[in-house]
């Protein structure tokens, strides 16, 4: 604030607005058109931390991760033109996963706007699709107000706000009384009403169902106990979307896993046979394209977002309610049910599948596979470990082999599914939770996209354990091409020794290619990561993870030769078709499957 006049620098006021909303760090790369904002950050360096990334995409991905991890708004910035457009991948990740992010984008000064000057363009249309709020500041006096408005809109609409800032405006002084923050007025929406009649209807339908399932999503976070209690009382197996992994402990005896391709066998098996679904806190994006609910006779839905009710399937009962409160009320209104043949068949199927996973994780001979690496990861984690996952086979494998409890945090790019998010997410995780163990898990394809920002972990002394699964291929895409194409193209690439990349950036790096070396290396990494970041590059086989969406186990559908070949390829001699368990317990088999859907 000026001593002579009652003014404040507009850029400083803008940063103070961010601080009032609880923003304590933000990401970006300086440039001529954003330098006035850098000046303001320099003035406020004791109150807000600037994190220098090496690519704006990483900054935006980290900002999205901030929001996913904490619920608080994440902030990233880029200079005019390429600096801003580099943000887009991370901004779309935030948009698709419905989390609040603010992007500050530089612009040429007002005297040169609309004059085809250097890096000057009409930026507003670029961000029109990704943003819920998208404006260009035109006066210095309005700058702090617009930032405040952008944050409120991002929170209210659970999305991205973009503000373009001509570089001359933050340097100007404005009246100190011309701005304020509305942060003290911010409140989260609370919905405590549960319609008792609807809850009773759901309880009655579930009780009468012969083959019911509870299918939950991330909207049930914090309601693991309620899910378990309803499952126990009515003897209903549980399944989830992949992002909801960990709401109940992995390998829970009633947990079928998730469906489709990034999935578990028991979930796909059961979904194809279910007659009633309780769909709670979920927005399963493959529902229509896979005809996931084509055999369902009654579809019951609970969601806190009115726009989600009926979105994925026609509903027989649609309840607008908080999942935790609704599940608790349904359980209260339900009578204890005896074990059913359907319940028993599913529990046997779960046990068989978990036995298979356990076997391949604990192999001690043969080529190093991803399954044994996950076993090594599980051996050094704890109940508070945070996992930032990239996209690809790493998701499919983590879904099956990474063992989580509800107290763990596990996140990725859920709907946008952008490769490269693993390392940026880990940076955000360690900044927000400095006392918790943090992993980034990436395939070599995703890691190669953002490996330059391993140096950001070193620069800010962020003790993170980075694991890169290297097999010189885009494995997830290669497996898709096996199923849909005439051959393979563009799925393999040259090797990168990521341990040497880490070393060149001042980070301890290891390379492992034998099962027998995993234990020692991961224990070393655990010790190093108490004080500094570390990377383990694991050279895994190119084996395809077992395709649970296309199992060849049932003799009623496949020849002995097909079954034998399938079991040999996936080391799956002990896997038993679900039809065997259904027959064992006297449950009629619909002899149907769920389509994979997708591309």
C-alpha positions as CSV (number, residue, x, y, z in Angstrom):
1,X,0.0,0.0,0.0
2,X,1.3,3.5,-0.9
3,X,2.3,5.8,2.0
4,X,1.3,8.9,0.1
5,X,-2.1,7.7,-1.1
6,X,-4.6,5.2,0.1
7,X,-3.8,2.7,-2.7
8,X,-2.7,-0.8,-3.3
9,X,-1.0,-2.5,-6.2
10,X,-3.7,-4.3,-8.3
11,X,-1.5,-7.4,-8.6
12,X,-0.9,-7.5,-4.9
13,X,-4.6,-7.2,-4.2
14,X,-5.2,-10.1,-6.7
15,X,-2.7,-12.3,-4.8
16,X,-4.2,-11.3,-1.4
17,X,-7.6,-12.6,-2.8
18,X,-6.0,-15.9,-3.5
19,X,-4.6,-16.0,0.0
20,X,-7.9,-15.2,1.6
21,X,-9.4,-18.3,-0.2
22,X,-6.7,-20.5,1.4
23,X,-4.4,-20.8,-1.6
24,X,-0.9,-21.3,-0.2
25,X,0.8,-22.4,-3.4
26,X,0.4,-22.2,-7.2
27,X,2.3,-23.5,-10.3
28,X,3.6,-21.9,-13.4
29,X,6.4,-20.6,-15.6
30,X,7.2,-16.9,-15.9
31,X,7.0,-15.0,-19.2
32,X,6.8,-11.5,-20.4
33,X,3.0,-11.3,-20.4
34,X,2.7,-12.7,-16.8
35,X,5.6,-10.9,-15.2
36,X,3.4,-8.4,-13.4
37,X,1.8,-11.3,-11.6
38,X,5.3,-12.6,-10.8
39,X,6.1,-9.2,-9.3
40,X,3.0,-9.5,-7.1
41,X,4.0,-13.1,-6.1
42,X,7.4,-11.8,-5.2
43,X,5.9,-9.2,-2.8
44,X,3.7,-11.9,-1.2
45,X,6.3,-14.6,-1.1
46,X,6.0,-15.0,2.6
47,X,2.3,-15.8,2.3
48,X,2.0,-17.9,-0.9
49,X,4.5,-20.2,-2.4
50,X,5.3,-20.2,-6.1
51,X,6.2,-23.6,-7.5
52,X,8.3,-23.4,-10.7
53,X,7.4,-26.3,-13.0
54,X,9.2,-27.2,-16.2
55,X,6.0,-27.4,-18.3
56,X,2.8,-25.6,-17.9
57,X,0.8,-28.8,-18.5
58,X,2.4,-30.2,-15.3
59,X,1.4,-27.1,-13.4
60,X,-2.2,-27.5,-14.5
61,X,-2.2,-31.2,-13.8
62,X,-0.8,-30.5,-10.3
63,X,-3.4,-27.8,-9.7
64,X,-6.2,-30.3,-10.6
65,X,-4.6,-32.8,-8.2
66,X,-4.6,-30.2,-5.5
67,X,-8.4,-29.9,-5.9
68,X,-8.9,-33.7,-6.1
69,X,-6.8,-34.3,-2.9
70,X,-8.1,-31.5,-0.7
71,X,-11.3,-30.1,-2.2
72,X,-9.7,-26.7,-2.2
73,X,-9.2,-24.8,-5.4
74,X,-6.0,-25.4,-7.3
75,X,-4.2,-22.6,-9.2
76,X,-1.9,-22.6,-12.2
77,X,-0.7,-19.9,-14.6
78,X,0.8,-19.5,-18.0
79,X,1.9,-16.6,-20.2
80,X,0.1,-15.5,-23.3
81,X,-0.1,-17.8,-26.3
82,X,1.8,-21.1,-25.8
83,X,2.2,-20.7,-22.0
84,X,-1.6,-20.6,-21.6
85,X,-2.4,-23.3,-24.2
86,X,0.0,-25.7,-22.5
87,X,-2.4,-25.5,-19.5
88,X,-5.3,-27.0,-21.4
89,X,-4.6,-30.7,-20.8
90,X,-4.6,-30.2,-17.0
91,X,-7.6,-27.9,-17.2
92,X,-9.6,-30.5,-19.1
93,X,-8.7,-33.1,-16.5
94,X,-10.1,-30.8,-13.9
95,X,-13.2,-30.2,-15.9
96,X,-14.0,-33.8,-16.5
97,X,-13.4,-34.8,-12.9
98,X,-15.5,-31.8,-11.7
99,X,-12.9,-30.2,-9.4
100,X,-12.3,-26.4,-8.9
101,X,-9.2,-25.0,-10.6
102,X,-8.3,-21.4,-11.5
103,X,-6.1,-20.6,-14.5
104,X,-4.4,-17.2,-14.7
105,X,-3.4,-16.6,-18.3
106,X,-1.1,-13.7,-19.4
107,X,-2.0,-11.3,-22.2
108,X,-0.2,-8.6,-24.0
109,X,-0.7,-5.1,-22.4
110,X,-3.9,-3.3,-23.2
111,X,-2.1,-0.9,-25.6
112,X,-1.2,-3.8,-27.8
113,X,-4.3,-5.9,-27.6
114,X,-6.1,-6.6,-30.9
115,X,-3.1,-5.3,-32.8
116,X,-1.5,-8.6,-33.8
117,X,1.4,-8.0,-31.5
118,X,3.8,-10.6,-30.3
119,X,2.0,-13.6,-28.8
120,X,-1.2,-11.5,-28.7
121,X,-4.4,-13.2,-29.7
122,X,-8.0,-13.4,-28.8
123,X,-7.6,-15.9,-25.9
124,X,-11.2,-16.0,-24.7
125,X,-12.5,-18.5,-27.4
126,X,-9.6,-20.9,-26.6
127,X,-10.9,-21.5,-23.1
128,X,-14.6,-21.2,-23.8
129,X,-15.2,-25.0,-23.8
130,X,-13.1,-25.9,-20.8
131,X,-14.2,-23.2,-18.4
132,X,-17.3,-22.4,-16.3
133,X,-16.1,-18.8,-16.1
134,X,-13.9,-17.3,-18.8
135,X,-13.1,-13.5,-18.9
136,X,-10.5,-11.0,-19.8
137,X,-9.7,-8.3,-17.3
138,X,-10.1,-4.8,-18.8
139,X,-9.3,-2.5,-15.8
140,X,-6.9,-2.7,-12.9
141,X,-9.7,-1.9,-10.4
142,X,-11.7,-4.9,-11.5
143,X,-8.8,-7.4,-11.3
144,X,-9.2,-8.5,-7.7
145,X,-13.0,-8.6,-8.0
146,X,-12.8,-10.8,-11.1
147,X,-10.3,-13.2,-9.4
148,X,-12.7,-13.4,-6.4
149,X,-15.6,-14.1,-8.8
150,X,-13.7,-16.7,-10.7
151,X,-13.0,-18.6,-7.5
152,X,-16.6,-18.5,-6.4
153,X,-17.7,-19.8,-9.8
154,X,-15.2,-22.6,-9.8
155,X,-16.4,-23.8,-6.5
156,X,-20.1,-23.4,-7.2
157,X,-19.9,-25.2,-10.6
158,X,-17.1,-27.6,-9.6
159,X,-15.1,-26.7,-12.6
160,X,-12.4,-24.5,-14.2
161,X,-12.3,-20.7,-14.2
162,X,-9.9,-18.9,-16.6
163,X,-8.9,-15.3,-16.2
164,X,-6.8,-13.6,-18.9
165,X,-4.8,-10.7,-17.5
166,X,-3.2,-8.0,-19.7
167,X,0.3,-7.5,-18.3
168,X,0.1,-3.8,-17.6
169,X,-2.9,-4.0,-15.3
170,X,-1.5,-5.8,-12.2
171,X,1.3,-3.1,-12.0
172,X,-1.2,-0.3,-11.6
173,X,-2.3,1.1,-8.2
174,X,-5.9,1.0,-7.3
175,X,-7.9,2.5,-4.3
176,X,-7.2,0.2,-1.3
177,X,-10.9,0.2,-0.4
178,X,-12.1,-0.7,-3.9
179,X,-11.7,-4.5,-3.4
180,X,-12.6,-7.2,-1.0
181,X,-12.7,-11.0,-0.8
182,X,-15.9,-13.0,-0.4
183,X,-14.0,-16.0,1.0
184,X,-15.6,-15.6,4.4
185,X,-19.0,-16.2,2.8
186,X,-18.2,-19.4,1.2
187,X,-20.1,-22.5,2.3
188,X,-20.3,-26.0,1.1
189,X,-23.7,-27.3,0.2
190,X,-25.3,-29.5,2.9
191,X,-28.2,-31.8,2.0
192,X,-29.5,-33.8,5.0
193,X,-33.0,-34.8,3.8
194,X,-33.6,-38.4,3.1
195,X,-37.1,-39.3,1.8
196,X,-38.3,-42.1,4.1
197,X,-40.8,-43.4,1.6
198,X,-38.2,-43.7,-1.1
199,X,-35.8,-45.3,1.3
200,X,-38.4,-47.9,2.3
201,X,-39.1,-48.6,-1.4
202,X,-35.4,-49.2,-2.0
203,X,-35.2,-51.5,1.1
204,X,-38.2,-53.5,-0.1
205,X,-37.0,-54.0,-3.6
206,X,-33.5,-55.0,-2.5
207,X,-35.0,-57.4,0.1
208,X,-37.1,-59.1,-2.6
209,X,-34.4,-59.3,-5.2
210,X,-32.9,-62.6,-6.2
211,X,-29.7,-61.3,-7.7
212,X,-29.0,-57.8,-6.3
213,X,-25.8,-55.8,-6.4
214,X,-24.7,-52.5,-4.7
215,X,-22.8,-50.5,-7.3
216,X,-21.1,-47.5,-5.7
217,X,-18.9,-44.7,-6.9
218,X,-16.8,-41.9,-5.5
219,X,-19.9,-40.2,-4.2
220,X,-19.9,-42.7,-1.4
221,X,-16.4,-41.6,-0.1
222,X,-16.6,-41.7,3.7
223,X,-19.5,-44.1,3.6
224,X,-17.6,-47.4,3.6
225,X,-19.1,-48.5,6.9
226,X,-22.6,-47.8,5.7
227,X,-22.0,-49.8,2.5
228,X,-20.6,-52.7,4.5
229,X,-23.6,-52.7,6.9
230,X,-26.2,-52.7,4.2
231,X,-24.3,-55.5,2.4
232,X,-24.1,-57.6,5.5
233,X,-27.7,-57.1,6.5
234,X,-29.3,-57.8,3.1
235,X,-26.5,-60.2,1.8
236,X,-25.8,-58.1,-1.3
237,X,-22.4,-58.2,-3.0
238,X,-20.6,-54.9,-3.5
239,X,-18.9,-53.5,-6.6
240,X,-17.6,-50.1,-7.4
241,X,-16.3,-47.9,-10.2
242,X,-12.5,-47.8,-10.4
243,X,-12.1,-44.3,-8.9
244,X,-14.0,-45.6,-5.9
245,X,-11.4,-48.2,-5.2
246,X,-10.3,-48.1,-1.5
247,X,-13.6,-46.9,-0.1
248,X,-13.8,-50.4,1.2
249,X,-10.5,-52.3,1.8
250,X,-9.2,-54.2,-1.2
251,X,-9.7,-58.0,-0.9
252,X,-12.8,-57.4,1.2
253,X,-14.7,-60.7,1.1
254,X,-17.9,-59.1,-0.2
255,X,-16.2,-56.8,-2.7
256,X,-16.4,-57.8,-6.4
257,X,-14.2,-55.0,-7.7
258,X,-15.1,-52.9,-10.7
259,X,-16.5,-53.7,-14.1
260,X,-15.6,-53.6,-17.8
261,X,-11.9,-53.5,-18.7
262,X,-10.0,-51.7,-15.8
263,X,-11.8,-54.3,-13.7
264,X,-12.1,-57.5,-11.8
265,X,-13.5,-60.8,-13.0
266,X,-16.2,-61.2,-10.2
267,X,-17.7,-57.8,-11.0
268,X,-18.1,-58.5,-14.7
269,X,-19.5,-61.9,-13.9
270,X,-22.1,-60.6,-11.4
271,X,-23.1,-57.6,-13.4
272,X,-24.2,-59.7,-16.3
273,X,-26.5,-61.8,-14.1
274,X,-27.9,-59.1,-11.7
275,X,-31.6,-58.4,-11.5
276,X,-31.6,-55.4,-9.2
277,X,-28.9,-52.6,-9.0
278,X,-28.5,-50.1,-6.2
279,X,-26.5,-47.4,-8.1
280,X,-25.2,-45.0,-5.5
281,X,-22.9,-42.0,-5.9
282,X,-21.8,-43.2,-9.3
283,X,-21.5,-41.9,-12.9
284,X,-20.2,-45.0,-14.6
285,X,-19.2,-43.7,-18.1
286,X,-19.3,-47.0,-19.9
287,X,-22.9,-47.8,-18.9
288,X,-24.6,-47.1,-22.2
289,X,-21.9,-48.2,-24.6
290,X,-21.4,-51.5,-22.8
291,X,-25.1,-52.2,-22.2
292,X,-24.0,-52.8,-18.6
293,X,-27.5,-52.9,-17.2
294,X,-29.4,-54.6,-20.0
295,X,-30.5,-57.6,-17.8
296,X,-31.5,-55.5,-14.8
297,X,-35.2,-55.6,-13.9
298,X,-35.1,-52.8,-11.2
299,X,-32.6,-49.9,-11.1
300,X,-32.4,-47.9,-7.9
301,X,-30.3,-44.7,-7.8
302,X,-29.0,-42.4,-5.0
303,X,-27.1,-39.3,-5.9
304,X,-26.6,-35.8,-4.5
305,X,-26.4,-34.3,-8.0
306,X,-29.8,-34.0,-9.6
307,X,-28.2,-34.0,-13.1
308,X,-26.9,-37.6,-12.5
309,X,-30.3,-39.1,-11.6
310,X,-31.5,-41.2,-14.5
311,X,-28.4,-40.3,-16.6
312,X,-27.1,-43.8,-17.1
313,X,-30.3,-45.9,-17.0
314,X,-34.0,-45.6,-16.5
315,X,-34.6,-45.6,-12.7
316,X,-37.4,-47.3,-10.8
317,X,-36.5,-45.2,-7.7
318,X,-34.4,-42.1,-7.9
319,X,-33.4,-40.6,-4.6
320,X,-31.8,-37.1,-4.2
321,X,-29.8,-37.6,-1.1
322,X,-26.4,-37.8,0.6
323,X,-25.1,-41.3,0.1
324,X,-24.0,-41.9,3.7
325,X,-27.3,-40.7,5.2
326,X,-29.4,-42.6,2.6
327,X,-27.5,-45.9,3.0
328,X,-27.9,-45.6,6.8
329,X,-31.6,-45.1,6.5
330,X,-32.1,-47.9,4.1
331,X,-30.3,-50.2,6.4
332,X,-32.4,-49.1,9.4
333,X,-35.6,-49.9,7.4
334,X,-34.4,-53.3,6.2
335,X,-34.8,-56.6,8.0
336,X,-31.9,-59.0,8.3
337,X,-31.8,-61.5,5.4
338,X,-30.5,-65.0,5.4
339,X,-27.7,-66.0,3.1
340,X,-28.9,-66.6,-0.4
341,X,-27.5,-68.8,-3.2
342,X,-26.6,-65.7,-5.1
343,X,-24.7,-64.3,-2.2
344,X,-22.9,-67.6,-1.7
345,X,-22.0,-68.0,-5.3
346,X,-20.5,-64.5,-5.5
347,X,-18.5,-64.9,-2.3
348,X,-16.9,-68.1,-3.7
349,X,-16.2,-66.4,-7.0
350,X,-14.5,-63.5,-5.1
351,X,-12.4,-65.9,-3.1
352,X,-11.3,-67.7,-6.3
353,X,-10.3,-64.5,-8.0
354,X,-8.4,-63.2,-5.0
355,X,-6.5,-66.4,-4.8
356,X,-5.4,-66.0,-8.4
357,X,-4.2,-62.4,-7.8
358,X,-2.3,-63.5,-4.7
359,X,-0.6,-66.3,-6.6
360,X,0.8,-64.1,-9.4
361,X,1.8,-61.3,-7.0
362,X,3.9,-63.8,-5.0
363,X,5.7,-65.5,-7.8
364,X,9.4,-65.9,-7.1
365,X,10.7,-67.2,-10.5
366,X,10.4,-66.4,-14.1
367,X,10.3,-63.0,-15.8
368,X,9.7,-59.9,-13.6
369,X,6.0,-58.9,-14.1
370,X,4.1,-55.9,-12.8
371,X,2.2,-58.1,-10.4
372,X,5.3,-58.8,-8.2
373,X,6.2,-55.1,-8.3
374,X,2.8,-54.2,-6.8
375,X,3.5,-56.8,-4.1
376,X,6.8,-55.0,-3.4
377,X,5.0,-51.6,-3.2
378,X,2.4,-53.0,-0.8
379,X,5.1,-54.3,1.4
380,X,6.5,-50.8,2.2
381,X,3.3,-48.7,2.3
382,X,1.1,-47.8,5.3
383,X,-2.5,-46.8,6.0
384,X,-1.8,-43.1,5.2
385,X,0.1,-43.6,1.9
386,X,-1.0,-41.5,-1.1
387,X,-0.8,-42.9,-4.6
388,X,-0.8,-40.6,-7.7
389,X,-1.4,-42.8,-10.7
390,X,-0.7,-42.2,-14.4
391,X,-3.0,-43.6,-17.1
392,X,-2.9,-46.9,-18.9
393,X,-2.0,-50.4,-17.8
394,X,-0.9,-48.8,-14.5
395,X,-4.6,-48.2,-13.7
396,X,-5.7,-51.7,-14.6
397,X,-2.9,-53.2,-12.6
398,X,-3.3,-50.9,-9.6
399,X,-7.0,-51.6,-9.5
400,X,-6.3,-55.3,-9.0
401,X,-3.0,-55.4,-7.1
402,X,-2.6,-52.2,-5.1
403,X,-4.0,-52.9,-1.7
404,X,-5.8,-49.9,-0.2
405,X,-7.7,-49.0,3.0
406,X,-10.2,-46.2,3.3
407,X,-7.5,-44.1,5.0
408,X,-5.3,-44.2,1.8
409,X,-5.7,-41.8,-1.0
410,X,-5.6,-43.0,-4.6
411,X,-6.2,-40.7,-7.6
412,X,-5.7,-40.4,-11.3
413,X,-7.2,-38.7,-14.4
414,X,-10.6,-40.5,-14.1
415,X,-12.7,-39.4,-17.0
416,X,-10.3,-37.4,-19.2
417,X,-7.7,-40.2,-18.7
418,X,-4.8,-38.0,-19.7
419,X,-1.4,-39.7,-19.7
420,X,1.3,-37.9,-17.8
421,X,-0.6,-37.1,-14.6
422,X,1.3,-39.4,-12.2
423,X,4.4,-37.2,-11.5
424,X,2.4,-33.9,-11.3
425,X,-0.1,-35.5,-9.0
426,X,2.6,-36.7,-6.7
427,X,4.1,-33.2,-6.5
428,X,0.7,-31.8,-5.4
429,X,0.3,-34.7,-2.9
430,X,3.6,-34.0,-1.2
431,X,2.9,-30.2,-1.0
432,X,-0.5,-30.8,0.6
433,X,0.5,-33.7,2.8
434,X,4.2,-33.3,3.6
435,X,4.1,-35.9,6.4
436,X,2.5,-38.7,4.4
437,X,4.3,-41.2,2.2
438,X,3.7,-40.4,-1.5
439,X,4.1,-42.6,-4.6
440,X,3.8,-41.7,-8.2
441,X,3.1,-44.8,-10.4
442,X,3.6,-44.5,-14.1
443,X,4.2,-46.6,-17.2
444,X,7.2,-45.7,-19.3
445,X,4.9,-44.0,-21.9
446,X,3.3,-41.6,-19.4
447,X,6.5,-41.0,-17.5
448,X,8.3,-40.0,-20.7
449,X,5.7,-37.2,-21.3
450,X,6.5,-35.4,-18.0
451,X,9.9,-36.7,-16.8
452,X,11.4,-33.2,-16.9
453,X,9.5,-32.4,-13.8
454,X,11.2,-35.0,-11.7
455,X,13.6,-32.1,-11.2
456,X,10.7,-30.2,-9.5
457,X,10.6,-32.8,-6.9
458,X,14.4,-32.4,-6.3
459,X,14.2,-28.6,-6.5
460,X,11.6,-28.3,-3.8
461,X,12.9,-31.3,-1.8
462,X,9.7,-33.4,-2.1
463,X,10.4,-36.9,-0.8
464,X,8.4,-39.0,-3.3
465,X,8.8,-42.6,-4.4
466,X,8.5,-42.7,-8.2
467,X,7.9,-46.1,-9.7
468,X,8.1,-46.4,-13.5
469,X,6.9,-49.7,-15.1
470,X,9.0,-50.0,-18.2
471,X,8.3,-52.5,-21.0
472,X,8.9,-50.2,-24.1
473,X,5.3,-50.2,-25.1
474,X,1.9,-48.5,-24.7
475,X,0.6,-51.7,-23.2
476,X,-3.0,-50.6,-22.8
477,X,-3.3,-49.5,-26.4
478,X,-1.4,-52.5,-27.7
479,X,-3.9,-54.8,-26.0
480,X,-6.8,-52.8,-27.6
481,X,-5.1,-53.2,-31.0
482,X,-4.9,-56.9,-30.4
483,X,-8.7,-57.0,-30.0
484,X,-9.8,-54.6,-32.7
485,X,-7.0,-54.1,-35.3
486,X,-5.4,-56.0,-38.0
487,X,-1.9,-55.6,-36.4
488,X,0.1,-53.4,-34.2
489,X,1.3,-49.9,-35.1
490,X,2.8,-47.2,-32.9
491,X,2.6,-49.2,-29.7
492,X,6.3,-49.8,-29.1
493,X,9.2,-47.5,-28.6
494,X,12.9,-47.3,-27.6
495,X,14.0,-47.9,-24.0
496,X,14.7,-45.0,-21.7
497,X,16.8,-45.8,-18.6
498,X,14.7,-43.7,-16.1
499,X,17.2,-44.4,-13.3
500,X,19.8,-42.4,-15.3
501,X,17.2,-39.7,-15.9
502,X,16.7,-39.5,-12.2
503,X,20.4,-39.5,-11.5
504,X,21.0,-36.6,-14.0
505,X,18.4,-34.6,-12.0
506,X,20.0,-35.2,-8.7
507,X,17.7,-37.9,-7.6
508,X,18.6,-41.4,-6.5
509,X,17.6,-43.9,-9.2
510,X,17.5,-47.7,-9.3
511,X,16.8,-50.1,-12.2
512,X,15.4,-53.6,-11.4
513,X,14.9,-56.5,-13.8
514,X,14.7,-59.5,-11.4
515,X,12.0,-60.5,-8.9
516,X,14.7,-61.4,-6.4
517,X,16.0,-57.8,-6.4
518,X,12.6,-56.1,-5.6
519,X,12.7,-56.5,-1.8
520,X,16.1,-54.9,-1.3
521,X,15.6,-52.0,-3.7
522,X,12.2,-51.1,-2.4
523,X,13.4,-51.1,1.2
524,X,16.3,-48.8,0.1
525,X,13.9,-46.5,-1.6
526,X,11.7,-46.4,1.5
527,X,14.6,-45.2,3.6
528,X,15.8,-42.6,1.0
529,X,12.3,-41.2,0.6
530,X,12.2,-40.2,4.3
531,X,14.3,-37.2,3.3
532,X,14.4,-36.9,-0.5
533,X,12.8,-38.2,-3.7
534,X,13.8,-41.5,-5.3
535,X,12.9,-43.3,-8.5
536,X,12.7,-47.1,-9.2
537,X,12.6,-48.1,-12.9
538,X,11.3,-51.7,-13.1
539,X,11.8,-53.6,-16.3
540,X,8.7,-55.7,-16.5
541,X,7.6,-58.2,-19.1
542,X,5.2,-57.2,-21.9
543,X,2.6,-59.7,-20.7
544,X,-1.0,-58.6,-21.1
545,X,-2.9,-58.4,-17.9
546,X,-5.8,-60.9,-18.0
547,X,-8.7,-59.5,-19.9
548,X,-11.6,-59.9,-17.5
549,X,-14.0,-58.4,-20.0
550,X,-13.3,-61.4,-22.3
551,X,-12.6,-64.5,-20.2
552,X,-12.4,-67.8,-21.9
553,X,-13.2,-70.2,-19.0
554,X,-16.7,-71.6,-19.5
555,X,-16.9,-75.0,-21.3
556,X,-20.4,-74.1,-22.3
557,X,-19.0,-71.3,-24.5
558,X,-15.5,-72.3,-25.4
559,X,-13.6,-75.4,-26.5
560,X,-11.2,-77.2,-24.3
561,X,-8.4,-76.0,-26.6
562,X,-9.5,-72.3,-26.2
563,X,-9.8,-72.6,-22.4
564,X,-6.4,-74.4,-22.1
565,X,-4.7,-71.7,-24.3
566,X,-6.3,-68.9,-22.3
567,X,-5.3,-70.3,-18.9
568,X,-1.7,-71.0,-20.1
569,X,-1.3,-67.4,-21.4
570,X,-2.5,-65.8,-18.2
571,X,-1.2,-68.4,-15.7
572,X,-4.8,-69.0,-14.7
573,X,-5.2,-72.7,-14.1
574,X,-7.1,-72.2,-10.9
575,X,-9.7,-69.7,-12.2
576,X,-13.2,-71.1,-12.3
577,X,-16.1,-69.8,-14.4
578,X,-18.9,-68.1,-12.5
579,X,-21.4,-70.5,-14.0
580,X,-19.8,-73.3,-12.0
581,X,-20.6,-71.4,-8.7
582,X,-24.0,-70.5,-9.9
583,X,-24.8,-74.1,-10.6
584,X,-23.2,-75.2,-7.3
585,X,-25.7,-73.1,-5.4
586,X,-28.7,-73.6,-7.6
587,X,-28.8,-70.1,-9.2
588,X,-30.2,-70.0,-12.8
589,X,-27.6,-68.7,-15.3
590,X,-28.6,-66.1,-17.7
591,X,-25.8,-67.2,-20.0
592,X,-25.1,-63.5,-20.9
593,X,-22.1,-61.2,-20.8
594,X,-21.6,-57.4,-20.6
595,X,-20.2,-55.8,-23.8
596,X,-16.8,-54.1,-23.4
597,X,-18.0,-50.9,-25.1
598,X,-15.5,-48.1,-25.7
599,X,-13.9,-47.2,-29.0
